């Protein structure tokens, strides 16, 4: 009997320990992590020595005197990009050192010990943003042998590839942060993000946003995709609609490409170079084209043969609404990601809100319009009355919680309060960009000349957009009206 009692006590003790460990171990419980509300609170810096002291993580990069490749080479006087700079050895990236300072319980200083360090390969990232002074970067963490060196940075899932976004055209500094987190609350997956401050070769570069790149990863990181190169099979893949890849094998000749329904190119992001071969590329192309052929057919809305057999419809609806609410109209033509999940369905994934809320360099974006319903894939989806009704109903649900002026303004205010002195430090470095001679928006009346003006513009656009969408969301029904789709319906 005493052994039975001892066993029960031991079992209870083990369960207690397990429960205690489970309680103490950090977990997202499926919830989105918002740095500005959930990060550890730290005391206000009281330094008087002029050295950097910040509550935000610090990223230090040392290139050992090398210029980072990826600067645009222009055709003067035309000003068109001919190509991008390479390293001295003709490579797209250079070998550098990365250190992350992210102290627990204390503020961060440039001379503090690193919480994470690694060799990296780095290059400048982006398209139009490459022309700005404040650059963005792609970072791949590697071992001394040149192999991938996945690490958890600032509490995000372990991985080896990261994007450092340096907000420049976005004078509020927060568009990508608020939009990724908005999408993360609404959709099944959106890249995680963390604010940090960047020191490059000993020089302060301002406020940055460390962003997960969209790809597959181990131990729950990123998307649950896998490929078996031995038998040329895949349980999922990731595609990007943009300008195409420099690696021709990655560019697929899918249905909407060879039928000229888009002038953008779709390329395979995952599997990557190491696991991609012509057989796999062809299989992915055929698989994705099956969806497009079903969509662009007379059977597009049929139960047996239609598009719903191929896509997660809710993902497409949420993607449409998030990008419409934010007027982020690169979505659906550029910077557009789609992945096939382990559920066998295609899902949309958000990326790049730098131009959202009327922040495009080239054109002013009216809040009085819908646009994406005419874009690739959505031009057919909106012919289906059931899809349109689901869009309207979903907007009315999301509007009550997220897609409204009150929620967005409160979120913006709390992010700005959290960033605090980091905003001032950023504009000590980049404050000259508020001067008229540094205006970058082509409609010059849209350029902003103070941080307060930038925040006021963002909030004003959200207010107008929210009101207009509330009044006009039901006009989307016109795109599924019989007169619009009679060629497809019997």
C-alpha positions as CSV (number, residue, x, y, z in Angstrom):
1,X,0.0,0.0,0.0
2,X,2.8,2.4,0.9
3,X,4.3,1.9,-2.5
4,X,1.0,2.8,-4.1
5,X,0.8,5.9,-2.0
6,X,4.4,6.8,-2.8
7,X,3.7,6.3,-6.5
8,X,0.7,8.6,-6.3
9,X,2.7,11.3,-4.5
10,X,5.5,11.0,-7.1
11,X,2.9,11.2,-10.0
12,X,1.3,14.3,-8.4
13,X,4.8,15.9,-7.9
14,X,5.6,15.3,-11.6
15,X,2.3,16.7,-12.7
16,X,2.9,19.8,-10.4
17,X,6.3,20.3,-11.9
18,X,5.0,19.9,-15.5
19,X,2.2,22.4,-14.8
20,X,4.6,24.8,-13.2
21,X,7.0,24.6,-16.1
22,X,4.1,25.0,-18.6
23,X,3.0,28.1,-16.7
24,X,6.5,29.6,-16.5
25,X,7.5,28.8,-20.1
26,X,6.5,31.6,-22.6
27,X,3.8,30.6,-25.0
28,X,1.7,32.6,-27.5
29,X,-1.3,30.3,-27.0
30,X,-2.1,31.0,-30.6
31,X,-2.3,34.7,-29.8
32,X,-0.5,37.5,-31.7
33,X,2.4,39.0,-29.8
34,X,2.3,42.8,-29.7
35,X,5.7,44.1,-28.7
36,X,4.4,47.5,-27.5
37,X,2.0,46.1,-25.0
38,X,3.7,42.8,-24.0
39,X,7.4,43.6,-23.9
40,X,9.0,43.9,-20.5
41,X,8.7,47.4,-19.0
42,X,12.0,49.1,-18.4
43,X,13.0,52.2,-16.4
44,X,13.6,55.4,-18.2
45,X,17.3,55.9,-19.1
46,X,19.0,58.5,-16.9
47,X,22.4,58.5,-18.6
48,X,24.1,61.8,-19.1
49,X,27.2,60.5,-21.0
50,X,25.5,60.8,-24.4
51,X,25.8,57.0,-25.1
52,X,22.8,55.1,-26.5
53,X,20.5,53.8,-23.8
54,X,17.3,52.2,-25.0
55,X,14.4,50.0,-23.9
56,X,14.4,48.5,-27.5
57,X,16.7,45.7,-28.6
58,X,19.8,46.9,-30.4
59,X,21.2,45.2,-33.6
60,X,24.9,45.8,-34.4
61,X,26.3,44.9,-37.8
62,X,30.0,45.1,-38.6
63,X,30.9,44.7,-42.3
64,X,34.6,45.0,-41.7
65,X,34.8,48.0,-44.0
66,X,33.0,46.4,-46.9
67,X,30.2,48.3,-48.8
68,X,26.9,46.3,-48.6
69,X,25.9,45.2,-52.1
70,X,22.5,46.0,-53.6
71,X,22.8,49.7,-54.3
72,X,21.0,50.6,-57.6
73,X,23.2,51.5,-60.5
74,X,21.3,54.2,-62.5
75,X,21.2,55.0,-66.2
76,X,22.0,58.7,-66.1
77,X,20.3,61.0,-67.1
78,X,17.4,58.7,-67.5
79,X,17.5,57.6,-63.9
80,X,16.5,54.0,-64.6
81,X,18.0,51.2,-62.6
82,X,20.3,49.2,-64.8
83,X,21.5,46.7,-62.2
84,X,22.6,46.5,-58.5
85,X,26.1,46.7,-57.0
86,X,27.9,43.5,-56.1
87,X,30.6,42.7,-53.6
88,X,34.3,43.0,-54.5
89,X,34.2,39.3,-55.3
90,X,31.1,39.6,-57.5
91,X,28.6,38.2,-55.0
92,X,25.2,39.6,-54.1
93,X,26.0,39.5,-50.4
94,X,28.9,40.0,-48.1
95,X,30.1,38.3,-45.0
96,X,29.5,40.4,-41.9
97,X,29.1,40.1,-38.1
98,X,25.7,40.4,-36.3
99,X,25.2,41.1,-32.6
100,X,21.8,41.5,-30.9
101,X,21.7,43.2,-27.5
102,X,18.4,42.4,-25.7
103,X,18.9,42.5,-22.0
104,X,16.3,41.1,-19.5
105,X,15.3,43.6,-16.8
106,X,17.7,46.3,-18.0
107,X,18.0,48.8,-20.8
108,X,20.2,48.1,-23.7
109,X,23.5,49.8,-24.4
110,X,25.9,49.4,-27.4
111,X,28.7,48.1,-25.1
112,X,26.6,45.4,-23.5
113,X,27.2,41.7,-24.0
114,X,25.3,40.2,-26.9
115,X,22.4,37.9,-26.3
116,X,22.8,36.5,-29.9
117,X,25.7,36.8,-32.3
118,X,26.4,35.2,-35.6
119,X,28.2,35.5,-38.9
120,X,25.8,36.7,-41.6
121,X,25.4,37.3,-45.3
122,X,23.8,40.6,-45.9
123,X,22.6,42.7,-48.9
124,X,20.3,45.7,-49.4
125,X,16.7,44.7,-50.0
126,X,13.6,46.2,-51.6
127,X,12.8,47.8,-55.0
128,X,12.0,51.5,-54.9
129,X,13.2,51.7,-51.3
130,X,16.8,50.9,-52.4
131,X,16.9,54.4,-53.7
132,X,16.4,55.9,-50.3
133,X,19.2,57.0,-47.9
134,X,17.9,54.7,-45.1
135,X,18.3,51.2,-46.4
136,X,16.6,48.0,-45.7
137,X,18.5,44.7,-45.5
138,X,18.1,41.0,-45.9
139,X,20.2,39.0,-43.4
140,X,21.0,35.3,-43.5
141,X,22.6,33.9,-40.4
142,X,25.4,31.4,-41.0
143,X,27.9,29.3,-39.2
144,X,31.7,29.7,-39.6
145,X,31.3,26.9,-42.2
146,X,28.7,28.8,-44.2
147,X,25.8,26.7,-43.2
148,X,22.4,28.1,-42.0
149,X,22.6,29.2,-38.4
150,X,18.9,29.5,-37.2
151,X,18.5,31.6,-34.1
152,X,15.6,33.1,-32.1
153,X,15.8,36.9,-32.3
154,X,13.9,39.1,-29.8
155,X,11.5,36.2,-28.9
156,X,10.5,35.3,-32.5
157,X,10.6,31.8,-33.8
158,X,14.0,30.3,-34.6
159,X,15.1,30.9,-38.2
160,X,18.2,31.9,-40.2
161,X,16.7,34.6,-42.5
162,X,15.4,38.0,-41.5
163,X,14.4,41.3,-43.1
164,X,15.5,44.6,-41.5
165,X,13.0,47.2,-42.6
166,X,14.1,50.8,-42.2
167,X,11.0,53.1,-42.4
168,X,11.9,56.1,-44.5
169,X,9.1,57.1,-46.8
170,X,6.7,56.3,-43.9
171,X,7.3,59.2,-41.7
172,X,5.2,57.7,-38.9
173,X,7.7,54.8,-38.8
174,X,4.9,52.4,-37.8
175,X,2.8,51.4,-40.9
176,X,4.4,47.9,-41.3
177,X,4.2,47.2,-37.6
178,X,0.6,48.1,-37.1
179,X,-0.5,46.3,-40.3
180,X,1.4,43.1,-39.8
181,X,-0.1,42.9,-36.3
182,X,-3.5,43.7,-37.5
183,X,-3.2,40.9,-40.1
184,X,-1.8,38.6,-37.4
185,X,-5.0,39.1,-35.3
186,X,-7.3,38.4,-38.3
187,X,-5.5,35.8,-40.5
188,X,-4.0,32.4,-39.7
189,X,-0.5,33.6,-40.4
190,X,1.3,36.9,-40.7
191,X,5.0,37.6,-40.3
192,X,6.1,38.5,-36.8
193,X,7.8,41.8,-36.2
194,X,9.9,43.6,-33.5
195,X,11.1,47.2,-33.3
196,X,14.8,47.7,-32.7
197,X,17.6,50.2,-33.2
198,X,20.4,49.6,-35.7
199,X,24.1,50.3,-35.3
200,X,26.0,49.8,-38.6
201,X,29.7,49.9,-38.5
202,X,29.6,51.9,-35.3
203,X,27.1,54.5,-36.6
204,X,23.6,54.9,-35.4
205,X,21.1,54.3,-38.2
206,X,17.8,54.8,-36.4
207,X,14.6,52.9,-35.7
208,X,14.2,49.6,-37.7
209,X,11.6,46.8,-37.8
210,X,13.0,43.3,-37.7
211,X,10.6,41.1,-39.7
212,X,10.3,37.4,-40.3
213,X,10.7,36.5,-43.9
214,X,7.9,34.3,-45.3
215,X,9.2,30.8,-45.7
216,X,9.2,27.4,-44.1
217,X,11.0,26.6,-40.9
218,X,11.5,24.0,-38.2
219,X,10.0,23.8,-34.7
220,X,6.9,25.7,-35.6
221,X,8.7,28.6,-37.2
222,X,7.0,30.2,-40.2
223,X,4.9,28.0,-42.4
224,X,4.5,24.3,-42.1
225,X,5.8,23.3,-45.5
226,X,7.9,20.3,-46.4
227,X,9.5,18.8,-49.5
228,X,11.1,15.5,-50.2
229,X,13.7,15.9,-52.9
230,X,14.3,12.1,-53.1
231,X,10.9,11.3,-54.4
232,X,10.1,14.7,-55.8
233,X,7.1,15.3,-53.5
234,X,5.9,18.2,-51.5
235,X,3.3,18.8,-48.8
236,X,3.2,22.5,-49.4
237,X,5.0,25.3,-51.3
238,X,5.4,29.1,-51.2
239,X,5.0,31.4,-54.3
240,X,5.6,35.1,-54.8
241,X,4.0,37.3,-57.4
242,X,6.3,40.2,-58.3
243,X,9.1,40.7,-60.7
244,X,10.3,37.1,-60.8
245,X,13.5,35.5,-59.7
246,X,17.0,35.8,-61.0
247,X,17.1,32.0,-60.8
248,X,15.2,30.9,-63.9
249,X,14.3,27.5,-62.4
250,X,12.2,29.3,-59.8
251,X,10.1,31.2,-62.4
252,X,7.1,29.1,-63.3
253,X,5.1,29.3,-66.5
254,X,1.7,29.0,-64.8
255,X,-1.7,29.4,-66.4
256,X,-2.1,33.1,-65.7
257,X,1.4,33.8,-67.0
258,X,1.1,32.1,-70.4
259,X,-2.4,33.4,-70.9
260,X,-1.1,37.0,-70.2
261,X,-3.5,37.7,-67.4
262,X,-0.7,39.4,-65.5
263,X,2.5,41.1,-66.4
264,X,4.0,40.1,-63.1
265,X,5.9,36.8,-62.7
266,X,5.3,34.0,-60.2
267,X,8.3,32.4,-58.7
268,X,8.9,29.6,-56.2
269,X,10.2,30.8,-52.8
270,X,9.9,27.4,-51.1
271,X,11.4,24.9,-51.8
272,X,14.6,26.9,-52.0
273,X,17.6,26.4,-54.2
274,X,19.0,23.4,-52.3
275,X,15.8,21.4,-52.6
276,X,14.4,22.6,-55.9
277,X,14.9,20.7,-59.2
278,X,13.1,20.7,-62.6
279,X,10.7,17.9,-61.6
280,X,9.6,19.6,-58.4
281,X,9.3,23.0,-60.2
282,X,7.2,21.4,-62.9
283,X,5.0,19.7,-60.3
284,X,4.4,22.9,-58.4
285,X,3.6,24.8,-61.6
286,X,1.0,22.2,-62.7
287,X,-0.5,22.0,-59.2
288,X,-0.9,25.8,-59.0
289,X,-2.2,26.0,-62.6
290,X,-4.9,23.5,-61.7
291,X,-6.3,26.1,-59.3
292,X,-6.0,28.9,-61.9
293,X,-7.7,26.8,-64.6
294,X,-10.5,26.0,-62.3
295,X,-11.0,29.6,-61.4
296,X,-10.8,31.0,-64.9
297,X,-13.4,28.5,-66.3
298,X,-17.1,28.2,-66.8
299,X,-17.1,25.8,-63.8
300,X,-15.4,28.4,-61.5
301,X,-18.3,28.3,-58.9
302,X,-19.3,24.7,-59.2
303,X,-19.2,22.5,-56.2
304,X,-17.4,19.7,-58.0
305,X,-14.9,21.5,-60.2
306,X,-14.8,25.1,-58.9
307,X,-12.1,27.2,-57.1
308,X,-13.3,26.3,-53.5
309,X,-11.7,22.9,-54.0
310,X,-8.3,24.6,-54.2
311,X,-8.2,27.6,-51.8
312,X,-8.9,28.5,-48.2
313,X,-11.6,31.0,-49.1
314,X,-11.5,32.8,-45.7
315,X,-7.8,33.5,-46.3
316,X,-8.5,35.2,-49.6
317,X,-11.4,37.2,-48.0
318,X,-9.3,38.4,-45.1
319,X,-6.4,39.3,-47.4
320,X,-8.7,41.3,-49.6
321,X,-10.2,43.2,-46.7
322,X,-7.0,44.0,-44.9
323,X,-5.4,45.3,-48.0
324,X,-8.5,47.3,-49.1
325,X,-8.9,48.8,-45.6
326,X,-5.3,50.0,-45.7
327,X,-5.4,50.9,-49.4
328,X,-2.3,48.7,-49.9
329,X,-2.5,48.2,-53.7
330,X,0.8,46.5,-54.4
331,X,-1.1,43.5,-53.0
332,X,-2.3,41.3,-55.7
333,X,0.2,42.4,-58.3
334,X,3.6,43.0,-56.5
335,X,4.9,41.8,-53.1
336,X,2.2,39.1,-53.1
337,X,2.7,35.8,-51.4
338,X,0.6,32.6,-51.5
339,X,1.3,29.3,-50.0
340,X,-0.2,25.8,-50.2
341,X,-0.5,24.6,-46.6
342,X,-0.5,21.1,-45.2
343,X,-4.3,21.2,-45.4
344,X,-3.9,21.0,-49.2
345,X,-5.4,24.5,-49.8
346,X,-3.9,27.7,-51.1
347,X,-3.6,30.6,-48.6
348,X,-2.8,34.3,-49.0
349,X,-0.1,35.9,-46.9
350,X,0.3,39.7,-46.3
351,X,3.6,41.5,-47.0
352,X,4.9,45.1,-47.1
353,X,2.6,47.9,-46.0
354,X,5.1,50.7,-46.4
355,X,2.9,52.4,-48.9
356,X,-0.4,51.8,-47.1
357,X,-2.9,54.5,-46.2
358,X,-2.0,56.8,-49.1
359,X,1.8,56.6,-48.8
360,X,2.7,55.7,-52.4
361,X,5.5,57.8,-53.8
362,X,4.0,58.0,-57.3
363,X,0.3,58.6,-56.8
364,X,-2.2,59.8,-54.3
365,X,-4.6,57.0,-53.4
366,X,-8.2,58.1,-52.8
367,X,-10.1,56.6,-49.8
368,X,-13.2,56.6,-52.0
369,X,-12.5,53.4,-54.0
370,X,-12.2,49.7,-54.2
371,X,-9.4,48.3,-56.4
372,X,-8.4,44.7,-55.7
373,X,-11.6,43.2,-57.1
374,X,-10.3,43.8,-60.6
375,X,-6.9,42.2,-59.9
376,X,-5.5,38.8,-60.6
377,X,-7.6,35.9,-59.1
378,X,-10.0,38.3,-57.4
379,X,-11.5,39.4,-60.7
380,X,-13.0,35.9,-60.9
381,X,-13.7,35.4,-57.3
382,X,-15.9,38.5,-57.3
383,X,-18.0,37.1,-60.0
384,X,-19.3,34.5,-57.5
385,X,-22.2,36.0,-55.5
386,X,-21.5,33.7,-52.6
387,X,-17.9,35.0,-52.3
388,X,-19.1,38.6,-52.4
389,X,-21.6,38.0,-49.7
390,X,-19.0,36.4,-47.5
391,X,-16.7,39.4,-48.0
392,X,-19.5,41.8,-46.9
393,X,-20.4,39.8,-43.9
394,X,-16.8,39.4,-42.9
395,X,-16.1,43.1,-43.2
396,X,-19.1,43.8,-41.0
397,X,-17.7,41.4,-38.4
398,X,-14.1,42.8,-38.5
399,X,-15.3,46.4,-38.5
400,X,-16.8,45.9,-35.0
401,X,-13.4,44.8,-33.6
402,X,-10.4,45.8,-35.7
403,X,-11.2,47.7,-38.9
404,X,-12.5,50.9,-37.3
405,X,-11.2,54.3,-36.4
406,X,-11.4,53.9,-32.7
407,X,-9.3,50.7,-32.5
408,X,-6.7,51.9,-35.0
409,X,-6.2,55.3,-33.3
410,X,-5.9,53.7,-29.9
411,X,-3.4,51.2,-31.4
412,X,-1.4,54.0,-33.1
413,X,-1.2,56.1,-29.9
414,X,0.0,53.2,-27.8
415,X,2.7,52.2,-30.3
416,X,4.0,55.8,-30.4
417,X,3.9,56.0,-26.6
418,X,5.9,52.8,-26.4
419,X,8.6,53.9,-28.9
420,X,9.0,57.2,-27.1
421,X,12.5,58.5,-27.2
422,X,13.4,56.1,-30.0
423,X,11.3,58.3,-32.4
424,X,13.3,61.4,-31.4
425,X,16.6,59.5,-31.9
426,X,15.5,58.3,-35.3
427,X,14.8,61.9,-36.4
428,X,18.0,63.2,-34.9
429,X,19.6,61.0,-37.6
430,X,16.9,61.4,-40.3
431,X,15.2,64.7,-39.4
432,X,16.5,66.4,-42.5
433,X,14.0,64.3,-44.5
434,X,11.3,66.6,-43.3
435,X,12.8,69.5,-45.1
436,X,11.1,70.5,-48.4
437,X,14.3,69.8,-50.5
438,X,14.0,66.2,-49.3
439,X,10.4,65.7,-50.4
440,X,9.9,62.3,-52.1
441,X,6.1,62.1,-52.8
442,X,5.5,63.2,-56.4
443,X,2.3,65.1,-55.5
444,X,4.2,67.6,-53.5
445,X,1.2,68.8,-51.4
446,X,1.2,65.3,-49.8
447,X,4.7,65.6,-48.4
448,X,4.9,65.9,-44.6
449,X,7.2,68.2,-42.7
450,X,6.9,67.0,-39.1
451,X,6.2,63.8,-37.2
452,X,2.9,65.2,-35.9
453,X,1.8,66.0,-39.4
454,X,2.6,62.4,-40.4
455,X,0.6,60.9,-37.6
456,X,-2.3,63.3,-38.3
457,X,-2.3,62.2,-42.0
458,X,-2.4,58.5,-41.1
459,X,-5.2,59.0,-38.6
460,X,-7.2,61.2,-41.0
461,X,-6.9,58.7,-43.8
462,X,-8.1,55.8,-41.5
463,X,-11.1,57.9,-40.4
464,X,-12.1,58.7,-44.0
465,X,-11.5,55.1,-45.1
466,X,-13.5,53.6,-42.3
467,X,-16.4,55.9,-42.9
468,X,-16.4,55.3,-46.7
469,X,-16.1,51.5,-46.5
470,X,-19.0,51.4,-44.0
471,X,-21.2,53.3,-46.4
472,X,-20.1,51.5,-49.5
473,X,-19.1,47.9,-48.7
474,X,-22.3,46.6,-50.2
475,X,-21.6,48.1,-53.6
476,X,-19.2,45.1,-54.1
477,X,-22.4,43.2,-55.1
478,X,-22.2,44.9,-58.5
479,X,-19.3,42.7,-59.4
480,X,-21.3,39.5,-59.1
481,X,-24.5,41.0,-60.7
482,X,-25.9,38.8,-63.5
483,X,-25.1,41.4,-66.1
484,X,-21.4,41.1,-65.1
485,X,-21.1,37.4,-65.1
486,X,-23.7,36.1,-67.6
487,X,-21.0,34.7,-69.8
488,X,-20.0,32.3,-67.0
489,X,-23.5,31.4,-65.7
490,X,-25.9,29.1,-67.5
